Amino acid sequence: MADDQEKTEQPTDKKIEDARKEGNVPKSQDASGVITLFIAILAFLLLFPYMSSHMIFLFKYYFSLLGVPLDKELMIDIAIITIREFLLIILPIAIAIAIAGVIAAFAQFGFLFTTDAIKPKLSKLDPIKGAKNLFSMKKLLEGMKITFKSFTTLGIGFLFFFFYIEELPTVALFGLGDQLLWLKDKAIILSLVMLFIIFIFAIIDIVIVRKQYFDGLKMSKQEIKDEMKNMEGDPLIKAKIRQKQMEVSRNRMMSEVPNADVIITNPAHYAVALKYEESKGAPIVLAKGKDYLAQQIKKIARENSVQIVQNPPLARSLYADVEIEKPIPEALFVAVAEVLAMVYKTNKKKT
């Protein structure tokens, strides 16, 4: 019993799908960061001429104000132009980063739209449970991981930035356009270095996140049994449904016996009701039964003056090989035709 309760089994497809519906998916923040940073760098390179033109315009505007006395109206103009130019510079990058976030999420777990993750849950307001989650070993390891990655990334970034500072006295002698080009080149190098570092961390993080995710969804043997039971339905209920279906089918079959041309019997164990319609090309089995059901078919046949013919080999073959409401096979045509001919001849003598 203890083994059945231990979560040792891999999650089923239904378990994973239910977790997705709740918004519980394996998402690596580092992988999202790599994709976002890559698209941001690409957008920066593509938009750099556009951005630099607005930056140069802004610098020229500021230089044009040298010696101009400041008043309220001029300060408002400066604020409006500054905000406008900064928005024109920042918005394209911000939009690119927003798109990158969507791409990063889609790349990791595909399209997912659910409102379950934002539904209010009273369990989330439990202070004891919240305190346990806050000071859990998982949170401690997560904090240590973030701290290590941050210090590593910022430390290497600072080293490169320190080398760039040494070049500033020389860069100060450049024109504004050359200074922007220098800034662009250094920003690209620094971004690529940071991207490479984050990429390494992202690969490690994806492996860890996915392992933790599937470990968290692991199921016990009893949970798998319960899930299969829920998916397939209660065996007792299914048995009752099958029994009801059989009763309906049997009643419908027995109601067709009075329409039969002949009942072929074993005579004690089998009974098969046949009807021939020229439009259908071959005799049809209207009903068949064994033992008790065979006796019921013969009883109804007698009550409705349907002729009963004893032919044990033919009765067994029809019972075994032909389903209800299906035509007889070609191999039995001759034997059945002989029986029907005899029945029609008998009926004519009676009339």
C-alpha positions in Angstrom: 0.0 0.0 0.0 2.9 2.3 0.8 4.3 1.8 -2.7 1.0 2.8 -4.2 1.2 6.1 -2.5 4.7 7.0 -3.4 5.0 9.4 -6.4 7.3 7.3 -8.5 5.5 7.2 -11.8 5.9 9.6 -14.7 2.9 11.9 -15.2 0.3 10.8 -17.7 -0.7 12.9 -20.7 -3.9 13.9 -18.9 -2.0 15.1 -15.9 0.3 17.2 -18.0 -2.7 18.6 -20.0 -4.5 19.5 -16.7 -1.4 21.3 -15.5 -1.3 23.3 -18.7 -4.9 24.3 -18.3 -4.0 25.7 -14.9 -1.1 27.6 -16.4 1.5 25.3 -14.8 4.1 24.9 -17.5 7.9 24.4 -17.5 9.2 28.0 -18.1 12.9 28.9 -17.9 13.4 32.6 -17.2 17.0 32.3 -18.5 15.8 30.9 -21.8 13.3 33.7 -22.0 16.1 36.2 -21.2 18.3 34.8 -24.0 15.6 35.1 -26.6 14.6 38.5 -25.4 18.1 39.8 -25.4 18.9 38.4 -28.8 15.8 40.0 -30.4 16.6 43.3 -28.5 20.2 43.3 -29.9 18.8 42.5 -33.4 16.2 45.3 -33.1 18.9 47.7 -31.9 21.2 46.9 -34.9 18.3 47.3 -37.3 17.0 50.5 -35.7 20.3 52.1 -34.8 20.2 54.6 -37.8 16.7 55.6 -36.9 17.6 55.9 -33.2 20.8 57.8 -33.8 19.0 60.3 -36.0 16.6 61.1 -33.2 19.5 61.3 -30.7 21.5 63.6 -32.9 18.4 65.8 -33.4 18.0 66.0 -29.7 21.6 67.0 -29.1 21.5 69.6 -31.8 18.3 71.0 -30.3 19.9 71.3 -26.8 23.0 72.9 -28.3 20.8 75.4 -30.1 19.4 76.5 -26.8 22.8 77.7 -25.5 22.6 81.3 -24.5 18.8 81.4 -24.8 17.1 82.7 -21.6 14.9 80.1 -20.0 11.3 80.9 -19.4 8.2 78.9 -18.6 7.1 78.5 -22.2 10.6 77.4 -23.4 10.8 74.8 -20.5 7.5 73.3 -21.6 8.8 73.1 -25.2 12.0 71.4 -24.0 10.0 68.9 -21.9 7.6 68.1 -24.8 10.4 67.6 -27.4 12.5 65.6 -25.0 9.6 63.2 -24.1 8.6 62.9 -27.7 12.1 62.0 -28.9 12.8 59.6 -26.1 9.5 57.8 -26.8 10.3 57.6 -30.5 13.7 56.1 -29.6 12.5 53.7 -26.8 9.1 52.5 -28.2 10.4 50.4 -31.1 12.8 48.6 -28.8 10.1 48.2 -26.2 7.7 46.7 -28.8 10.5 44.4 -30.0 11.1 43.2 -26.4 7.4 42.6 -25.8 7.2 40.5 -29.0 10.4 38.7 -27.9 8.6 37.7 -24.6 5.7 36.2 -26.5 8.1 34.3 -28.8 10.1 33.1 -25.8 7.0 31.7 -24.1 5.7 30.1 -27.3 9.1 28.5 -28.0 9.1 26.8 -24.6 5.6 25.5 -24.2 3.6 26.4 -27.3 0.4 28.5 -27.4 -1.4 28.6 -24.1 -4.4 30.7 -23.1 -5.9 30.1 -19.7 -7.5 32.2 -17.0 -7.0 29.6 -14.2 -3.7 31.1 -13.2 -5.2 34.5 -12.3 -8.3 33.2 -10.6 -8.4 34.1 -6.9 -7.7 31.1 -4.6 -8.1 31.2 -0.8 -5.3 28.7 -0.4 -2.9 31.3 -1.6 -3.9 33.5 1.3 -2.8 30.9 3.9 0.0 32.7 5.9 1.4 29.4 7.2 1.7 27.9 3.8 3.1 31.1 2.4 5.7 31.2 5.1 6.7 27.6 4.3 7.0 28.4 0.6 9.0 31.6 1.4 11.6 29.8 3.6 11.6 26.5 1.7 14.8 24.8 0.5 13.6 25.3 -3.1 13.4 29.0 -2.6 16.8 29.1 -0.9 18.4 27.2 -3.9 16.5 29.5 -6.3 17.9 32.6 -4.5 21.4 31.2 -4.5 21.1 30.4 -8.2 19.9 33.9 -9.1 22.6 35.5 -7.0 25.4 33.4 -8.6 24.1 34.1 -12.1 23.7 37.8 -11.4 27.2 38.2 -9.9 28.8 36.2 -12.7 27.1 38.1 -15.5 27.5 41.6 -13.9 31.1 40.8 -13.0 32.1 39.9 -16.5 30.1 42.8 -17.9 31.8 45.2 -15.5 35.3 44.0 -16.7 34.4 44.9 -20.3 32.8 48.1 -19.2 36.0 49.0 -17.3 38.1 48.5 -20.4 35.7 50.8 -22.3 36.1 53.6 -19.7 39.8 53.7 -20.4 39.0 54.6 -24.0 36.7 57.5 -23.1 39.5 60.2 -23.2 40.2 59.3 -26.8 36.5 59.0 -27.7 35.8 62.5 -26.3 37.9 63.9 -29.2 35.6 62.2 -31.8 32.7 63.9 -33.5 29.2 63.2 -32.3 28.5 60.7 -35.2 31.7 58.8 -34.5 31.0 58.7 -30.7 27.6 57.1 -31.5 29.3 54.5 -33.7 31.8 53.8 -31.0 28.9 53.4 -28.5 27.1 51.1 -30.9 30.1 48.8 -31.4 30.8 48.6 -27.7 27.2 48.0 -26.9 27.1 45.1 -29.4 30.2 43.5 -28.0 28.9 43.8 -24.4 25.5 42.5 -25.4 27.0 39.5 -27.2 29.2 38.7 -24.2 26.2 38.9 -21.9 24.1 36.9 -24.3 26.7 34.1 -24.4 26.8 33.9 -20.6 23.1 33.9 -20.3 22.8 31.3 -23.1 25.1 28.9 -21.1 23.0 29.5 -17.9 19.8 29.1 -20.0 20.8 25.6 -21.2 21.5 24.5 -17.6 18.3 26.2 -16.4 16.1 24.5 -19.0 17.3 21.1 -18.0 16.8 21.9 -14.3 13.4 23.5 -14.8 12.0 20.6 -16.9 13.3 18.0 -14.4 11.8 19.9 -11.5 8.5 20.3 -13.4 8.1 16.7 -14.3 9.3 15.6 -10.9 6.6 17.8 -9.4 3.9 16.2 -11.6 4.9 12.6 -10.8 2.1 10.4 -9.7 1.6 7.4 -7.4 0.4 4.1 -8.8 -2.9 4.7 -7.0 -3.4 8.1 -8.7 -2.8 6.5 -12.1 -5.4 3.8 -11.3 -7.9 6.4 -10.2 -7.3 8.5 -13.3 -7.8 5.5 -15.6 -11.0 4.6 -13.6 -12.3 8.2 -14.0 -11.5 8.2 -17.7 -13.0 4.8 -18.5 -15.9 5.2 -16.0 -16.9 3.1 -13.1 -16.9 -0.6 -14.1 -20.3 -1.2 -12.3 -21.9 1.7 -14.1 -20.5 0.5 -17.4 -21.8 -3.0 -16.8 -25.3 -1.7 -16.1 -25.2 0.4 -19.2 -24.1 -2.6 -21.3 -26.8 -4.7 -19.7 -29.4 -2.0 -20.5 -28.2 -1.8 -24.1 -28.4 -5.6 -24.5 -31.9 -5.6 -23.1 -33.0 -2.9 -25.6 -31.3 -4.7 -28.5 -32.9 -8.1 -27.4 -36.4 -6.5 -27.2 -36.0 -5.0 -30.6 -34.8 -8.3 -32.0 -37.7 -10.3 -30.4 -40.2 -7.8 -31.9 -39.0 -8.8 -35.4 -39.7 -12.6 -34.9 -43.4 -12.4 -36.0 -42.2 -10.9 -39.3 -39.9 -13.9 -40.1 -40.6 -16.4 -42.9 -39.1 -19.3 -40.9 -37.3 -20.2 -37.7 -34.5 -22.7 -38.1 -33.6 -24.6 -34.9 -31.1 -27.1 -33.5 -33.8 -28.0 -32.2 -33.1 -27.6 -28.4 -30.2 -25.1 -28.3 -30.3 -22.7 -31.3 -33.0 -20.8 -33.1 -32.5 -18.4 -36.0 -35.3 -16.3 -37.6 -35.0 -15.6 -41.3 -36.9 -13.4 -43.7 -36.4 -13.2 -47.5 -37.1 -10.0 -49.3 -36.4 -10.1 -53.1 -35.3 -6.4 -53.0 -32.4 -7.2 -50.6 -31.1 -10.1 -52.7 -30.6 -12.5 -49.8 -32.4 -13.7 -46.7 -31.8 -11.6 -43.6 -31.3 -12.8 -40.1 -34.0 -11.1 -38.0 -33.2 -12.7 -34.7 -31.1 -15.5 -33.2 -30.6 -17.0 -29.8 -29.2 -19.8 -27.8 -30.8 -22.0 -25.0 -33.4 -19.8 -23.1 -33.4 -17.1 -25.8 -33.9 -19.8 -28.5 -36.9 -21.1 -26.6 -38.4 -17.6 -26.4 -37.9 -17.1 -30.2 -39.7 -20.4 -30.9 -42.5 -19.5 -28.4 -43.1 -16.1 -30.2 -43.0 -17.9 -33.5 -45.7 -20.4 -32.5 -47.9 -17.6 -31.2 -47.6 -15.8 -34.6 -47.9 -18.9 -36.8 -44.3 -18.7 -38.0 -43.1 -22.1 -39.3 -40.3 -23.7 -37.3 -37.9 -26.0 -39.2 -35.4 -28.3 -37.5 -32.0 -28.2 -39.3 -29.2 -28.5 -36.6 -26.1 -28.0 -38.9 -27.7 -25.0 -40.7 -29.0 -23.5 -37.4 -25.5 -23.7 -35.8 -23.8 -22.2 -38.9 -26.3 -19.3 -39.1 -25.9 -18.6 -35.4 -22.1 -18.6 -35.5 -21.5 -16.8 -38.9 -24.3 -14.3 -39.4 -25.0 -11.1 -37.3 -28.5 -9.8 -36.7 -30.0 -7.7 -39.6 -27.2 -9.0 -41.9 -27.7 -11.2 -45.0 -26.7 -14.8 -45.0 -23.3 -15.7 -46.7 -23.3 -17.1 -50.2 -22.1 -20.5 -48.9 -25.5 -21.0 -47.2 -27.7 -19.9 -50.1 -28.5 -23.4 -51.3 -29.3 -24.8 -47.8 -31.5 -21.8 -46.9 -33.2 -21.8 -50.3 -34.2 -25.4 -49.8 -35.7 -24.6 -46.4 -37.6 -21.5 -47.7 -38.9 -23.5 -50.7 -40.3 -26.1 -48.3 -41.9 -23.4 -46.1 -43.5 -21.7 -49.1 -44.8 -25.1 -50.4 -46.3 -25.9 -47.0 -47.9 -22.5 -46.7 -49.5 -22.9 -50.1 -51.0 -26.2 -49.1 -52.5 -24.6 -46.0 -54.1 -21.9 -48.1 
